[in-house]
């Protein structure tokens, strides 16, 4: 399988590293990036082929991974119009729908839209994917293999749900980081050193997430098991409920989904 990356930023780095670990040879991976520094770094780190522009490539191979910012996408893909052949285009650009991308690609229809998240940088990401009908089962499997190299995948049937995927898992790490920040602040207020607060906060989040992942029971049941009547956890959760913590998280995710749809409409109007 031949893979070309358009853009050599952090997510491209993670995916390249993941594919190499899966046994894809460096000779089968190419990167297009206008930045000389990025090309030097990628070539030195992964021994992959790096070029400044698409014009110097004879073809893009089986998969073309679009790893540039959505606002830069139309200009970035313009040199590739008419040169894609049967390549499957895998877009990791947030908010950019497949109809708009197909239009920018001159009507190309073998497109998979993905939304990975930043834990992919350490191989612990989760990615939502959806594809146009023209993408075959084998081509879907190839895209799935690419994204599973940096974590787990969830296929979405209706592209309309991709903005919700962005709001939940794409933006989700920021919500978790905010929770960790709050725990660290509470630890500081209670007299712990910054390092102790960090250890206690991150260890708690990691352990709770691992327990939830291994359990077949819903999070609500796991929460109830920690919450003794009249105990410390009940006292904490009572205050958090009064402060609207849970409702705020739900409302925040919905606001992110709404903003995603708005940005998608703006991009589609270009």
Backbone bond lengths (Angstrom), bond angles and torsions (degrees), N, CA, C in turn:
res aa  C-N    CA-C-N  psi(-1)  N-CA   C-N-CA  omega(-1)  CA-C   N-CA-C  phi
1 X - - - 1.470 - - 1.521 109.54 -
2 X 1.317 116.16 127.81 1.457 122.91 178.36 1.533 108.93 -99.97
3 X 1.319 116.40 131.85 1.462 121.31 -176.38 1.527 109.92 -127.45
4 X 1.330 116.51 133.96 1.458 121.80 173.66 1.519 109.36 -119.52
5 X 1.309 116.39 132.58 1.464 122.22 175.54 1.521 109.08 -104.14
6 X 1.314 116.18 127.80 1.460 121.34 171.21 1.520 106.83 -97.36
7 X 1.323 115.97 98.97 1.458 121.45 -173.60 1.512 110.30 109.87
8 X 1.332 115.87 133.11 1.459 120.19 -176.26 1.515 113.71 -121.81
9 X 1.347 116.57 39.85 1.459 121.02 -178.88 1.520 113.02 -81.30
10 X 1.334 115.37 -160.87 1.465 120.91 -173.77 1.529 113.26 -59.54
11 X 1.342 117.76 -45.47 1.456 119.41 -177.23 1.522 110.60 -69.36
12 X 1.325 117.33 -37.67 1.459 119.69 175.73 1.523 110.06 -61.65
13 X 1.323 117.14 -41.80 1.467 120.88 177.21 1.522 110.84 -57.94
14 X 1.337 116.18 -45.28 1.463 120.20 -179.20 1.523 111.10 -62.79
15 X 1.333 117.11 -44.36 1.459 120.99 -178.53 1.529 111.71 -68.25
16 X 1.310 116.86 -39.17 1.465 119.70 177.45 1.526 109.99 -62.51
17 X 1.323 116.48 -47.35 1.454 120.47 178.35 1.518 111.78 -59.97
18 X 1.340 116.44 -40.29 1.459 120.98 179.70 1.512 112.21 -65.83
19 X 1.329 117.42 -42.12 1.459 120.49 -179.61 1.526 111.49 -68.28
20 X 1.318 116.96 -37.34 1.466 119.40 177.20 1.523 110.81 -62.69
21 X 1.333 116.92 -39.32 1.465 120.63 177.76 1.529 111.29 -65.56
22 X 1.322 116.78 -27.28 1.462 121.01 179.57 1.528 112.28 -82.28
23 X 1.320 117.05 -4.27 1.456 119.30 176.55 1.508 115.99 105.77
24 X 1.343 117.75 -0.49 1.461 119.75 173.87 1.530 107.92 -69.75
25 X 1.315 117.50 131.92 1.458 120.83 -177.81 1.516 112.49 -75.96
26 X 1.317 117.00 146.33 1.462 121.55 178.85 1.527 111.34 -58.26
27 X 1.322 116.65 -31.20 1.465 120.91 -179.67 1.518 112.38 -67.13
28 X 1.336 117.07 -16.91 1.467 121.73 -178.99 1.525 112.51 -95.07
29 X 1.328 117.02 5.24 1.465 121.30 -178.25 1.524 110.21 -120.78
30 X 1.332 115.68 129.67 1.461 121.95 175.90 1.519 109.46 -123.85
31 X 1.319 116.47 151.13 1.464 121.87 178.90 1.520 108.99 -130.33
32 X 1.320 114.98 132.65 1.467 121.44 173.47 1.517 107.60 -106.23
33 X 1.328 116.56 118.67 1.467 120.15 178.88 1.523 108.80 -152.38
34 X 1.339 117.67 129.40 1.467 119.85 -178.78 1.528 113.90 -71.23
35 X 1.326 117.06 -15.81 1.461 120.66 -177.09 1.527 111.00 -83.04
36 X 1.316 116.46 120.21 1.465 120.79 178.63 1.526 110.75 -62.90
37 X 1.331 116.73 -39.06 1.466 119.89 179.90 1.527 111.12 -62.52
38 X 1.334 116.51 -41.68 1.456 120.47 179.45 1.524 110.52 -64.61
39 X 1.321 116.60 -41.51 1.468 119.93 -179.37 1.524 111.13 -64.76
40 X 1.312 116.64 -42.71 1.471 120.46 179.57 1.521 110.28 -62.83
41 X 1.337 116.68 -43.81 1.455 121.35 -178.41 1.526 111.41 -64.61
42 X 1.344 116.94 -45.06 1.462 120.89 -179.35 1.523 111.64 -64.68
43 X 1.321 116.08 -42.89 1.464 119.75 -179.95 1.524 111.04 -64.90
44 X 1.341 116.09 -39.47 1.464 119.94 -178.75 1.526 111.38 -71.33
45 X 1.338 116.82 -36.63 1.465 121.17 -175.79 1.525 112.56 -78.83
46 X 1.345 116.37 -42.06 1.469 119.75 -171.07 1.524 114.26 -118.39
47 X 1.325 118.18 -7.79 1.468 122.89 -178.09 1.532 111.87 61.60
48 X 1.337 116.87 30.96 1.458 120.97 177.34 1.522 109.40 -92.59
49 X 1.325 115.62 161.57 1.458 121.09 178.87 1.525 109.90 -78.92
50 X 1.315 117.64 131.39 1.465 122.11 -178.64 1.519 110.08 -127.39
51 X 1.330 116.23 132.69 1.459 121.39 179.49 1.518 109.72 -130.35
52 X 1.315 115.46 158.29 1.459 120.88 -177.45 1.522 112.31 -78.66
53 X 1.342 117.30 -34.78 1.462 120.73 -177.00 1.519 111.05 -143.84
54 X 1.330 115.73 159.34 1.458 121.43 -176.85 1.522 112.47 -66.75
55 X 1.315 116.94 -24.78 1.457 120.64 -176.47 1.519 112.91 -60.60
56 X 1.306 117.73 -23.49 1.466 121.00 -177.33 1.533 112.48 -85.22
57 X 1.349 117.63 -6.29 1.460 121.18 179.40 1.526 110.59 -93.73
58 X 1.318 117.03 141.47 1.460 120.72 176.13 1.525 111.32 -75.54
59 X 1.329 117.19 -25.33 1.456 122.88 178.16 1.518 109.46 -170.96
60 X 1.350 116.14 169.10 1.469 119.56 -177.28 1.526 112.28 -100.07
61 X 1.336 117.37 -2.80 1.457 119.70 177.63 1.517 113.20 84.45
62 X 1.328 115.66 -154.20 1.466 121.55 -176.78 1.517 113.36 -83.05
63 X 1.337 116.08 -36.59 1.461 121.50 179.84 1.518 109.96 -124.64
64 X 1.325 115.77 133.00 1.459 121.50 171.52 1.518 107.03 -114.77
65 X 1.319 116.99 114.90 1.458 121.81 -177.46 1.526 109.08 -98.38
66 X 1.321 116.23 117.53 1.463 121.38 -179.74 1.520 108.56 -89.85
67 X 1.328 115.64 104.41 1.466 121.52 -174.60 1.521 110.68 -121.85
68 X 1.336 115.84 45.90 1.457 121.19 174.40 1.523 108.48 -118.09
69 X 1.315 116.89 165.50 1.464 121.18 -178.48 1.525 109.88 -64.53
70 X 1.343 117.14 143.03 1.469 119.40 -177.74 1.525 113.46 -57.06
71 X 1.331 116.93 -34.09 1.463 120.00 -179.97 1.535 112.28 -67.75
72 X 1.324 116.48 -21.23 1.461 120.97 -179.56 1.528 112.82 -100.66
73 X 1.334 116.46 -2.08 1.452 120.46 -168.76 1.522 113.75 -64.78
74 X 1.331 117.93 -45.92 1.461 119.07 -175.08 1.521 111.51 -58.49
75 X 1.314 116.31 -46.24 1.465 119.84 179.00 1.523 111.24 -66.93
76 X 1.335 116.57 -37.27 1.461 120.34 -176.12 1.524 112.38 -68.39
77 X 1.351 117.85 -36.04 1.464 119.91 -176.65 1.520 113.33 -88.21
78 X 1.322 117.88 -11.92 1.467 120.52 -176.61 1.534 113.26 -52.33
79 X 1.355 119.51 -43.31 1.468 118.80 -179.79 1.529 114.22 -67.01
80 X 1.331 117.80 -11.57 1.458 121.79 -176.81 1.528 112.84 -94.30
81 X 1.321 117.68 -9.96 1.461 121.42 -178.37 1.528 109.46 -61.07
82 X 1.325 115.59 128.12 1.453 121.07 179.86 1.515 114.27 84.07
83 X 1.345 117.41 0.72 1.464 120.99 -177.19 1.529 112.36 -120.09
84 X 1.321 116.71 11.37 1.462 120.02 -173.64 1.519 113.58 -86.44
85 X 1.312 118.11 -25.18 1.455 120.38 -177.59 1.518 111.11 58.22
86 X 1.335 116.93 -129.55 1.463 121.76 179.65 1.527 112.53 -98.13
87 X 1.310 117.60 16.61 1.459 120.75 -177.32 1.530 110.95 -64.25
88 X 1.319 115.19 144.22 1.463 121.35 172.30 1.526 107.51 -89.69
89 X 1.308 116.30 124.85 1.461 121.74 179.83 1.516 108.62 -92.76
90 X 1.319 116.65 121.21 1.464 122.83 -179.58 1.527 107.81 -110.56
91 X 1.322 116.03 110.64 1.464 120.74 -178.00 1.521 110.97 -100.79
92 X 1.331 116.74 129.54 1.464 120.57 175.03 1.528 110.64 -111.19
93 X 1.354 115.55 21.20 1.463 120.98 -179.11 1.522 110.58 -84.45
94 X 1.309 117.28 122.51 1.467 121.91 -178.59 1.522 110.97 -66.12
95 X 1.338 116.20 137.04 1.454 121.87 172.20 1.511 116.00 82.82
96 X 1.316 118.21 -13.16 1.468 121.29 -175.91 1.523 109.49 -89.39
97 X 1.344 116.78 110.93 1.459 119.37 -176.12 1.527 111.13 -78.49
98 X 1.328 114.47 163.10 1.460 119.77 -172.83 1.525 112.64 -71.99
99 X 1.326 118.08 -29.75 1.463 120.26 177.91 1.523 110.49 -64.26
100 X 1.325 116.34 -43.99 1.466 120.21 178.28 1.518 110.51 -65.16
101 X 1.315 116.62 -44.65 1.453 120.14 -179.60 1.532 110.82 -62.57
102 X 1.328 117.19 -41.40 1.461 120.69 177.51 1.521 111.12 -60.13
103 X 1.314 116.01 -41.34 1.468 120.16 178.29 1.516 110.83 -62.25
104 X 1.334 116.90 -44.14 1.460 120.54 179.65 1.527 112.33 -66.82
105 X 1.352 115.79 -23.98 1.464 121.12 -179.46 1.526 112.08 -95.28
106 X 1.323 116.88 17.72 1.455 120.35 176.15 1.512 114.12 72.91
107 X 1.333 117.60 26.58 1.456 121.72 177.98 1.515 114.71 93.97
108 X 1.317 118.16 4.48 1.465 121.11 177.38 1.528 109.19 -60.16
109 X 1.347 117.05 135.88 1.465 120.47 -172.24 1.524 113.84 -119.75
110 X 1.304 118.76 -3.31 1.471 118.92 176.11 1.527 108.07 -85.63
111 X 1.325 115.24 83.96 1.467 120.93 -173.17 1.522 110.18 -130.30
112 X 1.318 115.47 135.73 1.464 123.57 171.82 1.522 107.69 -120.20
113 X 1.313 116.52 126.59 1.469 121.53 177.87 1.523 109.03 -100.48
114 X 1.314 116.48 131.42 1.461 121.50 -175.90 1.525 110.98 -128.94
115 X 1.333 115.41 152.26 1.456 120.89 171.92 1.514 108.82 -133.58
116 X 1.350 116.85 90.33 1.464 119.68 174.15 1.523 109.78 -81.20
117 X 1.328 117.48 174.60 1.463 119.89 173.58 1.530 110.26 -130.15
118 X 1.318 116.22 170.64 1.465 120.33 -169.52 1.527 115.44 -63.99
119 X 1.345 121.35 -26.31 1.466 117.71 174.12 1.535 113.58 -59.51
120 X 1.327 117.06 -12.28 1.466 120.27 173.42 1.522 110.70 -58.60
121 X 1.324 116.80 -25.21 1.466 120.91 -179.48 1.526 111.70 -63.18
122 X 1.338 117.36 -20.89 1.470 120.46 176.57 1.534 110.64 -118.46
123 X 1.340 116.48 19.88 1.452 120.58 177.84 1.510 114.79 76.60
124 X 1.331 117.51 16.54 1.468 121.39 -176.55 1.524 111.85 -121.51
125 X 1.318 116.98 28.64 1.450 120.53 -177.55 1.515 112.93 -82.40
126 X 1.322 114.58 172.39 1.465 121.10 168.60 1.517 106.35 -135.93
127 X 1.326 116.21 136.60 1.454 121.62 -173.70 1.516 110.43 -127.61
128 X 1.327 116.24 130.94 1.455 121.68 169.99 1.519 108.83 -92.52
129 X 1.338 117.29 137.33 1.458 121.72 -178.48 1.523 110.31 -133.15
130 X 1.330 116.23 149.25 1.453 121.92 168.15 1.524 107.62 -146.95
131 X 1.320 116.53 159.85 1.464 120.04 -173.42 1.520 110.72 -139.32
132 X 1.323 115.82 154.70 1.451 121.21 172.99 1.540 108.93 -73.07
133 X 1.334 118.13 157.52 1.472 121.03 -177.69 1.522 113.88 -59.43
134 X 1.324 117.39 -24.81 1.466 120.71 -177.61 1.528 112.96 -72.64
135 X 1.328 118.06 -11.00 1.464 121.90 179.53 1.524 108.61 -82.22
136 X 1.327 116.90 122.45 1.464 121.44 -177.60 1.527 111.09 -75.38
137 X 1.328 115.67 169.37 1.467 120.66 177.83 1.531 110.94 -61.04
138 X 1.320 116.63 -41.47 1.465 119.92 179.09 1.521 111.30 -64.82
139 X 1.320 116.30 -37.80 1.462 120.25 179.59 1.525 110.87 -70.60
140 X 1.321 116.43 -37.01 1.465 120.00 174.21 1.526 110.12 -61.99
141 X 1.335 115.76 -40.51 1.466 120.34 179.90 1.528 110.59 -64.02
142 X 1.334 117.27 -36.97 1.462 120.71 178.92 1.528 110.66 -66.04
143 X 1.339 116.36 -42.64 1.465 120.02 177.02 1.517 110.94 -64.90
144 X 1.335 115.73 -40.04 1.461 120.61 179.14 1.527 110.38 -62.36
145 X 1.325 116.58 -42.50 1.465 119.97 179.24 1.528 110.73 -60.66
146 X 1.328 115.74 -40.71 1.466 120.03 179.25 1.518 110.88 -59.04
147 X 1.331 117.87 -50.28 1.460 120.79 -176.39 1.518 112.55 -75.57
148 X 1.339 118.27 -28.91 1.456 119.84 176.19 1.522 112.17 -70.63
149 X 1.320 117.13 -13.06 1.458 119.28 176.65 1.524 111.86 -68.52
150 X 1.341 116.95 -13.31 1.475 121.02 179.23 1.528 112.13 -124.13
151 X 1.340 117.03 17.92 1.461 119.06 178.64 1.511 112.18 150.80
152 X 1.336 116.31 -146.50 1.456 122.02 -179.70 1.524 110.05 -108.27
153 X 1.341 115.92 165.02 1.462 120.58 -177.42 1.518 111.21 -131.17
154 X 1.331 115.36 151.88 1.467 122.84 174.93 1.523 107.09 -134.73
155 X 1.340 117.02 121.81 1.462 120.37 179.19 1.527 110.17 -88.48
156 X 1.325 115.23 134.06 1.457 123.12 -178.64 1.529 108.39 -111.56
157 X 1.328 117.41 128.74 1.460 120.64 -177.90 1.520 112.00 -74.64
158 X 1.335 116.76 -43.93 1.466 122.42 -174.35 1.530 109.57 -100.66
159 X 1.333 116.93 118.27 1.462 120.06 -178.38 1.520 112.72 -60.33
160 X 1.322 117.68 -24.79 1.464 120.99 178.60 1.529 110.67 -56.31
161 X 1.334 116.91 -28.60 1.462 121.21 -178.47 1.533 112.75 -78.39
162 X 1.318 118.07 -7.37 1.460 119.43 -176.37 1.532 112.15 -67.40
163 X 1.322 117.63 -30.68 1.465 119.02 175.60 1.525 110.63 -66.51
164 X 1.337 116.30 -33.12 1.462 120.16 176.24 1.522 110.92 -70.78
165 X 1.338 117.17 -36.06 1.462 120.22 174.75 1.528 109.71 -60.47
166 X 1.328 115.83 -44.10 1.474 120.20 177.51 1.519 110.61 -58.62
167 X 1.341 116.48 -43.48 1.465 120.78 -178.29 1.520 112.14 -67.56
168 X 1.347 116.99 -36.64 1.466 120.62 -176.96 1.525 112.45 -80.93
169 X 1.320 116.26 -65.12 1.467 119.79 -173.00 1.520 113.44 -96.52
170 X 1.339 117.13 -31.51 1.460 118.71 178.86 1.519 111.78 -64.90
171 X 1.331 115.91 -48.52 1.469 121.21 177.81 1.525 112.15 -87.77
172 X 1.332 116.40 -14.66 1.459 121.50 -173.05 1.512 116.83 -51.92
173 X 1.350 119.23 -40.64 1.464 118.03 179.04 1.526 113.19 -54.98
174 X 1.338 117.16 -33.77 1.468 119.37 178.75 1.521 111.33 -64.65
175 X 1.346 116.58 -35.63 1.463 119.16 178.52 1.531 110.12 -65.55
176 X 1.335 115.81 -41.31 1.463 120.26 179.62 1.534 110.11 -66.32
177 X 1.326 116.39 -41.09 1.465 119.42 178.89 1.529 110.71 -62.53
178 X 1.331 117.05 -37.35 1.468 120.00 177.41 1.531 110.43 -63.38
179 X 1.335 116.51 -39.84 1.462 120.52 178.09 1.525 110.48 -64.16
180 X 1.329 116.33 -42.42 1.465 120.25 177.44 1.525 110.30 -61.92
181 X 1.325 116.88 -42.69 1.473 121.11 176.60 1.521 110.95 -56.12
182 X 1.339 115.76 -44.68 1.465 120.26 -177.93 1.528 110.69 -65.34
183 X 1.332 117.19 -41.75 1.462 120.08 177.36 1.533 110.94 -62.85
184 X 1.319 116.70 -40.56 1.472 120.33 179.10 1.528 110.53 -64.87
185 X 1.339 116.57 -38.39 1.466 119.62 178.27 1.531 110.26 -66.04
186 X 1.322 116.08 -41.65 1.459 119.52 177.75 1.522 110.49 -62.17
187 X 1.337 116.40 -40.73 1.464 120.37 178.47 1.524 110.95 -61.45
188 X 1.335 116.10 -42.14 1.469 120.56 178.81 1.527 110.45 -63.33
189 X 1.334 116.68 -42.67 1.467 120.99 179.54 1.527 111.58 -63.82
190 X 1.332 115.50 -26.99 1.462 120.48 -179.09 1.530 112.52 -91.87
191 X 1.325 116.95 5.85 1.460 120.67 172.41 1.511 116.91 98.12
192 X 1.327 118.79 7.07 1.460 120.52 178.46 1.526 110.94 -82.65
193 X 1.315 116.24 154.92 1.461 120.25 174.65 1.528 108.60 -72.98
194 X 1.344 118.14 159.91 1.468 120.34 177.62 1.528 112.80 -54.93
195 X 1.333 117.61 -41.20 1.464 120.35 -179.19 1.526 111.01 -67.36
196 X 1.331 116.62 -41.33 1.466 119.09 177.71 1.529 110.83 -64.01
197 X 1.332 116.17 -42.73 1.463 120.27 178.97 1.518 111.70 -61.73
198 X 1.337 116.11 -41.36 1.463 120.82 179.00 1.528 110.87 -63.38
199 X 1.331 116.11 -46.23 1.464 119.81 179.94 1.518 111.81 -61.22
200 X 1.319 116.32 -45.69 1.455 120.34 -178.79 1.533 111.54 -65.84
201 X 1.325 117.03 -42.36 1.466 120.71 -177.79 1.528 111.54 -68.23
202 X 1.333 116.87 -51.93 1.465 119.75 -177.07 1.520 111.07 -67.67
203 X 1.325 116.95 -40.33 1.461 119.51 178.07 1.513 112.25 -60.70
204 X 1.331 116.48 -38.63 1.457 120.96 178.81 1.520 111.32 -65.53
205 X 1.329 116.58 -45.94 1.469 120.61 -179.57 1.522 110.81 -64.88
206 X 1.326 117.42 -44.68 1.459 120.54 179.36 1.528 111.64 -61.58
207 X 1.330 116.30 -46.02 1.452 120.09 -178.33 1.515 112.37 -65.72
208 X 1.339 116.98 -43.32 1.460 120.65 -179.72 1.527 110.95 -64.53
209 X 1.329 116.80 -40.90 1.464 120.62 179.08 1.524 110.60 -65.09
210 X 1.336 116.55 -41.85 1.467 120.37 179.00 1.525 110.88 -63.89
211 X 1.334 116.75 -40.98 1.464 120.71 178.68 1.520 110.65 -64.02
212 X 1.330 116.90 -43.73 1.459 120.75 179.35 1.528 110.73 -63.66
213 X 1.333 117.09 -38.17 1.465 121.00 -179.18 1.525 111.86 -67.04
214 X 1.328 116.26 -34.00 1.464 120.49 -177.34 1.527 113.12 -86.23
215 X 1.323 117.01 -14.27 1.458 121.11 -177.10 1.527 111.00 -94.78
216 X 1.324 116.03 143.46 1.462 120.64 176.15 1.524 110.99 -85.95
217 X 1.329 117.48 -6.72 1.457 121.56 -177.19 1.532 110.82 -87.05
218 X 1.322 117.19 150.03 1.459 120.12 179.23 1.524 111.99 -66.23
219 X 1.325 115.46 158.95 1.456 120.66 -179.28 1.520 111.89 -59.49
220 X 1.323 117.20 -32.42 1.465 120.21 -179.63 1.526 111.34 -61.64
221 X 1.337 117.22 -38.25 1.467 121.21 179.43 1.527 110.05 -69.64
222 X 1.330 116.65 -42.40 1.466 120.42 178.50 1.528 110.10 -61.85
223 X 1.334 116.24 -39.93 1.468 119.97 178.06 1.527 110.74 -62.33
224 X 1.339 116.33 -44.43 1.467 120.33 -178.29 1.531 111.63 -62.13
225 X 1.328 116.93 -33.41 1.464 120.36 -179.04 1.523 112.33 -69.17
226 X 1.326 116.80 -25.73 1.465 120.01 178.44 1.525 110.73 -84.86
227 X 1.329 116.22 -16.51 1.458 121.32 -169.84 1.535 111.20 -99.98
228 X 1.330 115.84 95.14 1.475 120.51 177.40 1.527 109.84 -80.14
229 X 1.330 115.29 144.37 1.460 120.87 179.25 1.522 110.31 -59.99
230 X 1.342 116.20 123.83 1.458 120.98 178.77 1.510 114.37 75.00
231 X 1.327 117.68 9.45 1.465 120.84 -177.14 1.520 114.02 -94.11
232 X 1.328 114.66 -172.40 1.468 120.82 -175.57 1.530 112.25 -67.92
233 X 1.327 116.54 -41.06 1.468 119.34 -178.91 1.522 110.80 -64.57
234 X 1.320 116.59 -40.85 1.459 120.38 178.17 1.525 110.52 -61.63
235 X 1.325 116.22 -39.34 1.466 119.81 178.49 1.523 111.01 -62.49
236 X 1.332 115.70 -43.39 1.469 120.10 -179.75 1.525 111.28 -66.09
237 X 1.325 116.84 -47.80 1.455 120.42 -177.47 1.528 111.83 -65.61
238 X 1.343 116.04 -32.95 1.457 119.28 177.13 1.524 111.53 -61.04
239 X 1.331 116.52 -44.91 1.463 120.32 178.19 1.531 110.92 -66.28
240 X 1.338 116.91 -42.96 1.472 119.95 -179.90 1.522 111.14 -61.78
241 X 1.335 116.49 -37.89 1.457 119.85 178.01 1.523 110.61 -65.61
242 X 1.348 116.74 -43.31 1.468 120.43 177.50 1.523 111.79 -61.55
243 X 1.329 115.97 -35.07 1.468 120.68 179.39 1.531 112.80 -78.43
244 X 1.337 115.68 -6.25 1.460 119.33 177.31 1.515 114.58 77.52
245 X 1.336 117.52 28.61 1.460 120.26 -176.61 1.529 111.19 -61.00
246 X 1.330 117.28 -52.35 1.462 120.55 -178.63 1.516 112.31 -61.94
247 X 1.333 116.17 -47.26 1.458 120.30 179.83 1.525 110.93 -62.92
248 X 1.324 115.81 -35.95 1.462 119.63 179.77 1.520 111.62 -65.27
249 X 1.327 116.54 -39.13 1.464 119.89 178.86 1.520 110.30 -64.58
250 X 1.335 117.23 -47.13 1.466 120.78 179.39 1.527 110.48 -60.47
251 X 1.328 116.42 -45.27 1.460 120.26 179.89 1.524 111.26 -64.08
252 X 1.327 116.15 -37.54 1.458 119.79 179.03 1.512 112.30 -64.83
253 X 1.333 116.81 -42.84 1.465 120.47 178.46 1.526 110.12 -62.42
254 X 1.315 117.02 -42.16 1.466 120.68 178.97 1.527 111.03 -64.44
255 X 1.331 116.88 -36.75 1.460 120.37 177.73 1.533 110.68 -66.04
256 X 1.323 116.24 -37.52 1.460 120.31 177.55 1.525 110.66 -65.39
257 X 1.341 116.40 -40.22 1.468 120.20 178.86 1.526 110.77 -63.89
258 X 1.329 116.50 -42.19 1.468 121.15 178.33 1.527 110.73 -62.33
259 X 1.322 116.05 -44.50 1.465 119.80 -179.87 1.526 110.85 -64.93
260 X 1.327 116.90 -35.45 1.457 120.20 177.25 1.518 111.92 -61.42
261 X 1.334 116.09 -43.49 1.469 120.16 178.19 1.525 110.86 -64.24
262 X 1.337 116.53 -38.65 1.475 120.00 178.64 1.513 111.41 -63.55
263 X 1.343 115.93 -43.89 1.466 119.45 179.92 1.522 110.48 -65.90
264 X 1.334 116.78 -37.19 1.455 120.24 178.20 1.521 111.76 -61.22
265 X 1.340 116.37 -41.35 1.467 120.55 178.42 1.519 110.79 -65.06
266 X 1.330 117.03 -38.35 1.464 120.04 178.43 1.520 111.31 -64.18
267 X 1.347 115.83 -42.88 1.460 119.28 178.53 1.523 111.44 -66.24
268 X 1.328 116.76 -39.16 1.449 120.77 -179.27 1.503 113.73 -66.59
269 X 1.339 116.42 -20.83 1.462 120.56 -179.54 1.522 112.69 -82.08
270 X 1.340 116.55 -9.83 1.466 119.56 -177.73 1.522 109.70 -74.04
